[in-house]
Amino acid sequence: MPLIYKICPEPLWREAEEAGRFAGAPVDLADGFIHFSTGAQLRETAAKHFAGQDGLLLIAVDDATLGAALRYEPSRGGALFPHLYAPLDPKAVRWIAPLPLGPAGPHLFPEDLA
């Protein structure tokens, strides 16, 4: 099953874990869905929307567990991005990893990321 990823500030994710649901970051709430990226889209998403931000987490979710609320829709240049039209249950998360900034600026992703 393919994994999809959410980049999230750690305090926001920790609040979601305590609440038992993640409704989304401010941009998600404004757009009406939770933005995810595929593994191939992740680095571009980080560079475009999270450049220079520290204190982030990389959250991996098996897309098959999200059901009909998950839709792949065209975005940047027609690429299909996963959008979740429902809150995310933290129990659906496969793994979480820190997403630190590297010494040269870009974020350092886990080595085993597909």
Backbone bond lengths (Angstrom), bond angles and torsions (degrees), N, CA, C in turn:
res aa  C-N    CA-C-N  psi(-1)  N-CA   C-N-CA  omega(-1)  CA-C   N-CA-C  phi
1 M - - - 1.454 - - 1.532 109.18 -
2 P 1.319 116.61 132.63 1.464 118.18 -178.51 1.531 111.92 -71.14
3 L 1.310 114.40 142.03 1.459 119.80 174.21 1.521 109.02 -91.32
4 I 1.327 115.13 144.62 1.454 121.77 169.70 1.519 106.49 -120.04
5 Y 1.324 115.99 161.95 1.460 119.77 -168.91 1.524 111.74 -131.95
6 K 1.325 113.79 144.73 1.461 122.42 173.69 1.523 107.08 -122.24
7 I 1.316 116.52 130.45 1.460 121.85 171.95 1.523 106.06 -96.83
8 C 1.324 115.86 127.91 1.462 119.49 -172.43 1.526 110.40 -144.50
9 P 1.335 117.93 138.63 1.465 119.38 171.77 1.526 109.46 -59.32
10 E 1.321 116.72 136.07 1.460 120.59 -175.37 1.529 113.09 -56.50
11 P 1.336 120.62 -45.14 1.477 118.79 -178.93 1.539 112.62 -60.01
12 L 1.322 116.91 -37.96 1.462 120.57 179.23 1.525 110.80 -65.25
13 W 1.335 116.62 -40.65 1.468 119.58 179.06 1.527 111.35 -69.08
14 R 1.317 117.49 -39.88 1.475 120.12 179.64 1.531 110.48 -62.67
15 E 1.341 117.17 -36.81 1.476 120.71 175.46 1.526 109.85 -62.48
16 A 1.326 116.55 -41.54 1.469 120.77 179.87 1.517 111.07 -64.19
17 E 1.320 116.88 -40.35 1.469 119.91 178.43 1.526 110.23 -61.22
18 E 1.319 116.53 -42.68 1.474 120.06 179.91 1.520 111.38 -66.45
19 A 1.343 116.14 -37.45 1.464 121.06 -178.63 1.526 112.17 -79.13
20 G 1.346 116.70 -19.31 1.456 120.19 -178.32 1.514 114.03 82.45
21 R 1.343 116.60 11.65 1.470 120.55 177.82 1.523 109.39 -161.74
22 F 1.319 115.04 145.29 1.464 121.76 176.47 1.524 107.27 -115.10
23 A 1.334 115.76 110.09 1.459 121.16 -179.59 1.521 111.31 -83.13
24 G 1.339 116.45 -17.51 1.456 120.49 178.41 1.505 112.60 124.21
25 A 1.323 114.07 165.34 1.461 122.41 173.74 1.535 107.91 -79.22
26 P 1.330 118.19 169.85 1.466 119.09 -179.78 1.537 114.17 -52.03
27 V 1.325 118.48 -40.19 1.478 120.20 179.04 1.522 110.91 -65.55
28 D 1.334 117.59 -35.73 1.462 121.06 178.24 1.525 110.20 -66.26
29 L 1.321 115.98 -45.80 1.460 120.65 -179.77 1.528 110.49 -61.30
30 A 1.335 117.24 -40.06 1.464 121.51 179.23 1.529 111.70 -66.33
31 D 1.343 116.66 -36.34 1.467 120.59 -176.82 1.525 113.43 -87.57
32 G 1.326 117.66 -14.93 1.456 120.79 177.56 1.519 114.79 87.51
33 F 1.330 117.64 11.10 1.457 122.07 176.91 1.518 108.72 -157.82
34 I 1.339 116.29 161.53 1.461 121.36 177.90 1.525 108.01 -91.60
35 H 1.325 114.78 122.91 1.469 121.70 179.37 1.521 110.20 -77.03
36 F 1.317 116.75 130.32 1.457 123.81 171.09 1.522 108.12 -123.96
37 S 1.320 115.75 168.71 1.463 122.03 173.80 1.518 108.46 -132.77
38 T 1.332 115.36 151.66 1.456 119.49 170.30 1.526 107.47 -79.11
39 G 1.324 116.62 170.24 1.453 120.03 177.32 1.520 112.33 -57.86
40 A 1.332 116.83 -37.69 1.465 121.13 -179.56 1.524 112.40 -69.95
41 Q 1.319 118.08 -24.69 1.466 122.70 -176.91 1.523 113.47 -94.77
42 L 1.311 116.48 -12.46 1.459 122.16 -167.56 1.526 114.47 -61.19
43 R 1.311 117.11 -47.41 1.469 119.66 -177.10 1.529 111.67 -64.68
44 E 1.324 116.43 -38.79 1.468 119.81 177.36 1.531 110.73 -66.05
45 T 1.332 116.64 -40.39 1.468 120.43 177.18 1.522 110.70 -60.63
46 A 1.322 116.63 -45.92 1.469 120.78 179.57 1.529 110.81 -60.84
47 A 1.332 116.84 -44.99 1.463 120.74 -178.41 1.526 111.92 -66.54
48 K 1.329 116.41 -38.79 1.465 120.34 -175.58 1.532 113.11 -78.78
49 H 1.330 116.42 -39.77 1.467 119.24 -171.29 1.531 115.12 -111.06
50 F 1.337 117.70 -12.82 1.462 120.21 -174.92 1.525 113.19 -131.26
51 A 1.322 117.76 16.49 1.468 121.47 -177.54 1.528 110.70 -54.97
52 G 1.327 115.70 130.42 1.457 121.50 177.35 1.512 115.45 77.49
53 Q 1.319 118.51 -2.34 1.468 121.07 -178.33 1.526 110.37 -88.51
54 D 1.298 115.08 130.88 1.459 121.44 176.55 1.527 107.97 -107.54
55 G 1.328 116.86 173.78 1.461 120.83 178.27 1.515 113.21 74.01
56 L 1.341 116.74 29.70 1.459 121.14 -178.66 1.521 111.20 -102.38
57 L 1.318 114.58 155.32 1.456 121.82 173.20 1.522 109.08 -117.75
58 L 1.309 115.51 148.77 1.452 122.50 172.10 1.526 106.80 -106.00
59 I 1.320 116.01 120.49 1.461 122.12 -173.75 1.522 108.08 -113.78
60 A 1.324 116.19 122.79 1.463 121.72 -177.45 1.532 110.16 -106.13
61 V 1.331 115.21 132.81 1.459 121.97 -178.73 1.531 108.55 -132.75
62 D 1.302 116.74 137.83 1.465 122.04 174.16 1.526 106.69 -74.40
63 D 1.322 117.35 118.32 1.469 119.00 -174.18 1.528 112.95 -62.89
64 A 1.319 118.93 -26.06 1.465 121.56 -178.76 1.524 112.49 -67.86
65 T 1.328 117.76 -20.66 1.466 120.37 -178.57 1.525 112.91 -80.41
66 L 1.323 117.41 -8.22 1.462 120.49 -172.82 1.520 113.90 -94.75
67 G 1.319 117.59 -9.61 1.460 121.38 174.27 1.515 114.48 64.66
68 A 1.325 114.62 -153.53 1.462 121.78 -173.58 1.523 113.51 -69.61
69 A 1.331 117.97 -14.78 1.465 120.47 179.00 1.528 112.14 -71.91
70 L 1.346 116.85 -14.53 1.459 121.20 178.34 1.518 109.15 -94.95
71 R 1.331 115.42 126.60 1.468 120.89 178.04 1.521 108.76 -130.30
72 Y 1.315 115.45 139.01 1.465 121.23 172.80 1.520 106.69 -93.49
73 E 1.342 115.70 116.69 1.461 120.55 -174.09 1.521 110.62 -127.65
74 P 1.347 116.59 149.93 1.466 119.84 -179.02 1.526 111.33 -65.59
75 S 1.306 114.11 140.55 1.457 121.40 176.51 1.518 107.43 -140.07
76 R 1.327 117.02 -127.56 1.457 122.20 -178.65 1.526 113.15 -43.73
77 G 1.299 117.05 115.20 1.454 120.89 174.85 1.518 114.19 57.03
78 G 1.318 117.84 23.57 1.456 121.29 178.65 1.516 114.68 87.81
79 A 1.340 118.09 -2.60 1.472 120.56 178.17 1.524 109.14 -64.35
80 L 1.330 116.67 143.60 1.461 121.63 179.01 1.525 110.01 -86.97
81 F 1.326 115.05 120.72 1.463 121.65 179.02 1.514 109.11 -111.30
82 P 1.335 117.88 143.05 1.464 120.91 177.20 1.528 110.92 -76.55
83 H 1.324 115.23 128.26 1.463 122.62 178.05 1.516 108.31 -125.69
84 L 1.323 116.79 129.66 1.460 122.00 179.80 1.518 109.95 -103.68
85 Y 1.328 115.88 118.64 1.460 122.32 -179.01 1.527 110.98 -96.53
86 A 1.302 116.08 48.49 1.464 123.13 178.51 1.523 106.90 -167.26
87 P 1.328 117.89 160.18 1.461 118.94 173.04 1.534 109.93 -63.32
88 L 1.300 115.87 152.47 1.462 122.13 177.31 1.520 108.95 -96.30
89 D 1.318 115.96 126.56 1.457 121.33 174.75 1.533 107.27 -79.77
90 P 1.328 118.59 120.88 1.470 119.76 179.17 1.527 113.75 -55.27
91 K 1.337 118.00 -23.08 1.460 120.65 178.26 1.528 111.99 -69.19
92 A 1.338 117.64 -16.83 1.465 121.82 179.53 1.529 111.97 -80.23
93 V 1.319 116.71 -8.75 1.468 121.15 -176.31 1.523 110.53 -74.20
94 R 1.326 116.76 131.97 1.476 121.80 177.38 1.513 110.93 -78.70
95 W 1.345 116.34 -47.12 1.464 120.09 177.62 1.526 109.86 -158.53
96 I 1.336 113.55 161.13 1.467 122.57 177.88 1.520 107.15 -131.54
97 A 1.334 115.83 137.42 1.466 120.80 178.10 1.519 108.93 -137.38
98 P 1.331 117.16 148.07 1.457 118.91 173.90 1.524 109.58 -64.97
99 L 1.319 116.41 149.68 1.459 122.16 178.08 1.532 108.04 -123.65
100 P 1.342 115.71 76.35 1.465 119.41 -175.32 1.528 112.13 -77.25
101 L 1.313 113.99 159.75 1.464 120.01 172.16 1.518 108.86 -78.24
102 G 1.312 116.02 139.26 1.455 120.57 175.78 1.514 110.67 -82.91
103 P 1.336 117.73 166.88 1.463 120.90 -178.71 1.529 113.17 -61.30
104 A 1.335 117.14 -27.88 1.467 120.47 -179.51 1.528 112.30 -90.04
105 G 1.333 117.66 -4.13 1.456 119.72 177.16 1.507 115.24 121.88
106 P 1.356 119.30 -56.99 1.471 118.22 -178.00 1.529 112.05 -64.89
107 H 1.318 115.08 157.35 1.457 120.87 179.19 1.526 111.37 -67.80
108 L 1.310 115.80 151.44 1.464 122.39 177.87 1.524 107.89 -100.34
109 F 1.324 115.74 114.71 1.462 121.85 -178.71 1.517 110.54 -90.96
110 P 1.340 117.26 153.64 1.472 119.25 175.90 1.526 109.97 -56.79
111 E 1.326 116.29 142.37 1.464 121.56 -176.00 1.512 113.05 -64.97
112 D 1.323 117.49 -30.37 1.468 119.95 -176.44 1.524 112.79 -90.08
113 L 1.315 117.54 12.09 1.471 121.57 -179.70 1.528 109.41 -66.99
114 A 1.312 115.18 128.73 1.467 120.31 -179.76 1.517 110.78 -71.59
